[in-house]
Amino acid sequence: MMIAMFCFIFGAFTAASSISMGPDTAKATKAAMKIFTIIRTPSKVDTGKGDKYQEKTFTHSRVDGVETTAVEYTEKPSVECA
């Protein structure tokens, strides 16, 4: 009898706790939708993609069993604001 009462009371507390988080879940879903909308929006800034710029160069090397990777970024030409 005591085990059954314990399970019933514990289940009731858990259900009440889950129900109280309902509005927060809706707010979190709405916030996630806004974030993914921002991420999927194309940028108006020139990112240098295409044949204009070489974006980065990787150099892999191994010295005494330790593997290293060097990344070198090419500087884009400066843009003057009018």
C-alpha positions as CSV (number, residue, x, y, z in Angstrom):
1,M,0.0,0.0,0.0
2,M,2.8,2.4,0.9
3,I,4.6,1.7,-2.4
4,A,1.4,2.4,-4.4
5,M,0.8,5.7,-2.5
6,F,4.4,6.7,-3.1
7,C,4.2,6.0,-6.9
8,F,0.8,7.9,-7.1
9,I,2.1,11.0,-5.3
10,F,5.4,11.0,-7.2
11,G,3.5,10.6,-10.5
12,A,1.3,13.5,-9.5
13,F,4.2,15.8,-8.7
14,T,5.9,14.9,-12.0
15,A,2.8,15.6,-14.0
16,A,2.2,18.9,-12.3
17,S,5.9,19.9,-13.0
18,S,5.6,18.9,-16.6
19,I,2.4,20.9,-17.1
20,S,3.9,24.0,-15.6
21,M,6.6,24.0,-18.3
22,G,4.0,24.2,-21.2
23,P,4.2,27.9,-21.7
24,D,8.0,27.9,-21.6
25,T,8.1,25.1,-24.3
26,A,5.9,27.2,-26.6
27,K,8.2,30.3,-26.1
28,A,11.2,28.1,-26.8
29,T,9.7,26.8,-30.0
30,K,8.9,30.3,-31.2
31,A,12.4,31.5,-30.4
32,A,14.0,28.6,-32.2
33,M,11.9,29.3,-35.3
34,K,13.1,32.9,-35.3
35,I,16.7,31.9,-34.9
36,F,16.5,29.4,-37.9
37,T,14.7,32.1,-40.0
38,I,17.7,34.5,-39.3
39,I,20.2,31.7,-40.1
40,R,18.5,30.8,-43.4
41,T,18.2,34.5,-44.6
42,P,20.9,35.1,-47.3
43,S,23.5,37.7,-46.3
44,K,23.8,41.0,-48.1
45,V,27.5,41.1,-47.3
46,D,30.0,39.9,-49.9
47,T,31.5,36.8,-48.3
48,G,34.1,36.4,-51.1
49,K,32.7,33.1,-52.5
50,G,33.4,32.3,-56.0
51,D,36.5,32.8,-58.2
52,K,37.3,36.3,-56.8
53,Y,39.0,35.2,-53.6
54,Q,40.9,32.3,-52.3
55,E,39.2,31.7,-49.0
56,K,41.6,29.5,-47.0
57,T,44.5,27.1,-47.5
58,F,45.1,24.1,-45.3
59,T,48.6,22.7,-44.7
60,H,48.9,19.4,-42.9
61,S,52.2,18.2,-41.4
62,R,53.3,15.5,-39.0
63,V,56.3,15.9,-36.7
64,D,57.4,13.2,-34.2
65,G,53.9,11.6,-34.4
66,V,52.0,14.8,-33.8
67,E,49.8,15.9,-36.6
68,T,49.2,19.6,-37.0
69,T,47.0,21.6,-39.4
70,A,47.8,25.2,-40.3
71,V,45.0,27.3,-41.8
72,E,45.9,30.4,-43.8
73,Y,43.3,33.0,-44.8
74,T,43.8,35.3,-47.7
75,E,43.1,39.0,-47.1
76,K,40.3,40.4,-49.2
77,P,40.8,43.8,-50.8
78,S,39.7,46.7,-48.7
79,V,36.4,48.4,-49.5
80,E,36.1,52.1,-49.2
81,C,32.8,53.5,-48.0
82,A,31.4,56.5,-49.9
